[in-house]
Amino acid sequence: MSFYSVFPGRVAVSPAEAGKAVFGWSAKTTANRILAGTFPLPVVELGGKRVCRLVDLELVFSGSAPSNPSNAASPVEQQVEKRGRGRPRKIAAGG
């Protein structure tokens, strides 16, 4: 499958369009995966917008590495320790 035939006359597409064409995901699923850092396709910023270049999509599905993997979406920093529900107790507050 050539992405140039799926998106004629385009160089880059939005991640939502790429997720829909490749995996059949909704736009919200794609947005959630980008935010979590689990979106499997390379995403770059072009003109202040996130896009997937068709060249990178062709390379990923041909088995090669994308041209610039450092521009892939970075995972959101995770909190180290999550506090339990309810009012903090004196023991948990350290006092």
C-alpha positions as CSV (number, residue, x, y, z in Angstrom):
1,M,0.0,0.0,0.0
2,S,1.4,3.4,-1.0
3,F,0.4,6.3,1.2
4,Y,0.9,8.6,-1.8
5,S,-2.1,7.0,-3.4
6,V,-4.2,7.2,-0.3
7,F,-3.3,10.9,0.2
8,P,-2.7,12.2,-3.3
9,G,-0.9,15.5,-3.7
10,R,0.1,15.7,0.0
11,V,3.5,15.5,1.7
12,A,2.3,15.2,5.3
13,V,-1.0,14.3,7.1
14,S,-2.3,14.9,10.6
15,P,-1.7,12.1,13.0
16,A,-5.5,11.6,13.2
17,E,-5.6,10.9,9.5
18,A,-2.6,8.6,9.6
19,G,-4.1,6.7,12.6
20,K,-7.4,6.3,10.8
21,A,-5.8,5.2,7.5
22,V,-3.3,2.7,9.0
23,F,-5.0,1.4,12.1
24,G,-8.7,2.4,11.8
25,W,-8.5,4.5,15.0
26,S,-10.7,7.4,15.9
27,A,-9.2,10.9,16.3
28,K,-9.6,10.7,20.0
29,T,-7.7,7.4,20.3
30,T,-4.9,8.8,18.2
31,A,-4.7,11.9,20.4
32,N,-4.7,9.7,23.6
33,R,-1.8,7.6,22.2
34,I,0.2,10.6,21.2
35,L,-0.2,12.1,24.7
36,A,0.7,8.8,26.3
37,G,3.8,8.4,24.0
38,T,2.6,5.1,22.6
39,F,1.8,6.4,19.0
40,P,3.7,4.0,16.8
41,L,4.3,6.4,13.9
42,P,6.9,9.3,13.9
43,V,5.3,12.7,14.5
44,V,7.1,15.9,13.7
45,E,6.1,19.6,14.1
46,L,5.7,21.5,10.9
47,G,4.6,25.1,11.2
48,G,3.5,24.7,14.8
49,K,1.3,21.7,14.0
50,R,1.9,18.0,14.5
51,V,2.0,16.0,11.3
52,C,3.2,12.6,10.0
53,R,5.3,12.8,6.9
54,L,4.3,10.3,4.2
55,V,8.0,9.6,3.6
56,D,8.4,8.4,7.2
57,L,5.2,6.3,6.9
58,E,6.6,4.6,3.8
59,L,9.9,3.9,5.6
60,V,8.2,2.5,8.7
61,F,6.1,0.1,6.8
62,S,8.9,-0.9,4.5
63,G,10.9,-2.0,7.5
64,S,13.4,0.8,7.6
65,A,13.9,3.4,10.4
66,P,12.3,6.8,10.0
67,S,14.6,9.7,8.9
68,N,14.5,11.5,12.3
69,P,13.3,9.3,15.1
70,S,14.2,12.0,17.7
71,N,11.2,14.0,16.7
72,A,8.8,11.3,17.7
73,A,6.2,12.2,20.3
74,S,7.8,12.0,23.8
75,P,6.0,10.2,26.6
76,V,4.3,12.3,29.3
77,E,6.3,12.4,32.6
78,Q,4.8,10.0,35.1
79,Q,4.3,11.0,38.7
80,V,6.7,9.2,41.0
81,E,4.3,8.6,43.9
82,K,0.5,8.8,43.9
83,R,-1.2,9.9,47.0
84,G,-4.2,7.9,48.2
85,R,-7.8,9.1,48.4
86,G,-9.1,11.2,51.2
87,R,-7.6,13.7,53.6
88,P,-3.9,13.2,54.2
89,R,-3.1,11.9,57.7
90,K,-0.4,13.2,60.0
91,I,1.7,10.1,59.3
92,A,1.5,10.5,55.5
93,A,2.1,14.3,55.7
94,G,5.4,13.7,57.6
95,G,4.5,15.6,60.7
